[in-house]
């Protein structure tokens, strides 16, 4: 069958955190990530501050709210520091949004075009389990460090000591009670993933761990 949602790999993982500057220092000093980009009031972003960290093919975005009444602050209050966005690198963000919403995904962000002097990025987002979303990122020919609105941080990073981390192997999602099968179907029917393996331990509340092979092929 033709793949209706070709995915090149994981573009980034964004975490909403209570203190992005402190969290960034931890990931730099403990895990060897380098600070490569920043966005905040100085770059025109009024409601948040974001630090972009990178090590080989792994890119993390740590975001802190600047207001205590917005959705980012609500997410941190509800979940603590945690993942908000598992972004996927695609060749066509418009098609990815159209194909997944046509198959039942809830749209969060219709396709939008972001531009700066380094080119353009197209992105769109759908809802996943809990308060997690997937953003489809199309960055053909984009020459910037991350996304429009972010400014590069000159290197080398004086704090980071690379630890040999290369790419994201897998991501585990903790879903609601008795909802695992429904979300397995979601990733199969809506996003075209293939069930690779599952583990069933009936002694621990029938807890499953499903490994989806599609994204992880390329990191």
N, C-alpha and C positions, 0 to 999 in steps of 0.2 A: 504494500500500500504506500501511496505517496505520503510523505511526512508533511502534515499541514502546519507544523510548528517547528521548523528547523532551529536548533539552539546550538550556538558555538561554544558556550561555556558560561561560567558564572562571571558576571560583570563586576558586581560588588555586593557586599552585605552591609546594610546600614543598621546600626544599633542606636536606639534612643537611650540616653544615659543622663544621670543627674549632673555630672561634671565632666564634660567632654575633654577639657584640657588635662585634668587629672587622669582620666581613663587613657587618653592618648599617650601620656608619659609612661603609664604602666605597660601598655602593649609595645612601646618602643624599647623600654629598658628590660622588660622580662622576656619578650618574645622576638625582639629584633626587627620589628616593623619600622620603616622609615616614614617620617612625616613628609608628604609630597605636595599637599594642597590644603587650602583653608578657605572658608567662606563665613561671613558674618556681617555685622553692620558696616565694616570698612569696605566690603565688596557689594553693598547694596541689599544684603539679606537682613531684614529687620526683626524677624521672629525667632531666629535660631543662630547657633554657631556650629559649624561642622569642620571636623578635622579628617582628612583623608590619609590613611596609612596604607603602605604597600610593602609587600615582600614577594619577590618573584611574580607569580600570577595571582596572588591573593591580594584583594583590595578591600579594606574595611573603611566604613564611614561612621564616625562617632559624632552624634548630634545631640546638642543640649538646647532646651527651650530658653528663650529670653523673656517669656511671659509665663505666668503661673496659671493662666486660664485657657490655654489653647490645647489642641489635640496632642501635641508632643508631651506637654506637662501631664496631661491626663493619662497618656500611655505609661509614662514613668511612674506615676502614682499607682496605677493599676498593676503593673507588672514588675516594677523595679527596672534596673538596667536590663535591656533585652532587645532582641532582634525585631525590627519593624519591617524591613524590606530585603527580600532575597531577589536581587536583580539579575536578569538573564540577558546575555549578549546575543542579539539576533541580527539578521540582515534586513529585516523588514518589520519595524515596530507597529506599523499600521495593520499589516496583515495579521500579526500575532494577536493584536487586540480584537480584530474582527473575527478571527477564527475561534478564539477562546470564548468570547462573549456569545457568539452564535451557538456554541455548544453548552452554554449554561453558566459561564463565569459571570460574576458581578463586576461590572466596570467601576473602577475607582478614578482613573485619570484617562480620558480619551487622548488619542495621539496629539502631542504638542511638539513644536519645533523650537529648540533653543539655539541661539546663535551668538557668536562673538567673532573676534578677528581670526580665530583659529579654525573656523568652520561652523558646522551645525551638527546637532545631535537631536534625534527624534526619540521620544520615549512615550510609553503608555503603561498603565497599571491595572491589575485586576486583584480582587480579594482572594485570599487563601484562608487557611484555618485560623481561628481566633481573630486577633487584630493584625495578623501578618499579611503582607501583600507581596505580589510579584510585579516588578517593573521590567518591561521589555525595553532594552536600550539598543538603539541603532546608531552607530557612530562611524559610518563610512567616511573615510577621509578626514575625520576630525583630528586636528593636530594639537589640541590643548592637553593639559595635564590630566584633566578629569572631565568636568562638565563646564559649560558656560556659567559664569557667576562665581567660579572658584579661581583663586590666584595660586600660582605655583609657589612652593616653599623651596628656596635654593638648597641644594645638598652640598656635600654629604651631611646626613643627619648626625650631629655630634653625640646623640644619646644612643642611637640604634647600634646593635651588634647583631647582624643577621644570624638566625638560628638554624638556617637550612630549610625553612618551610618553603614549599614550592607551589602548591595549589590546593584547592579545597577538594577533599576526597569525597565527603558526603555531608549532608545536613539532616539532622534529626528534628522532626516536628512533633511536639507533644500535643495531641488533640484531645477533645473531650471524651468523657466516658462513653463507651460503646459507639464511638464515631469513626473508628479506624477504617472499617470496611467502606464507609461512605467516602472517606477522603482518598482511599486507594482508588475507588471508582472515579473520583474527581480527576485525579492525576492521569488516569488511563483514558477516560472518555473526553475530558475537556482539554487536556494538555498533551495527550498522545504518549505518555510515559508507558514503559513496559515493566511489569512486576518482575524483579530479578530474583528476589529471595525473601522469605519471611520466616520468623521465629515465633512459635506459639508456646508459651509457658502457662499452662492452666493453673499452676500453683501461685502465680503472681497476677491475679486479676485478668487473665487472658491478655497479657500485654504483648503487642506486636511491634516489631521493628521492620519496616519495609525499606529495602534499598532500591531506589529507582536508577536505572543505568543510563538514562538518556543524557542528562546534563553532565554527569561525572566523567563521561568518556574523554572530554577535552579539558577537564578542570574547570 
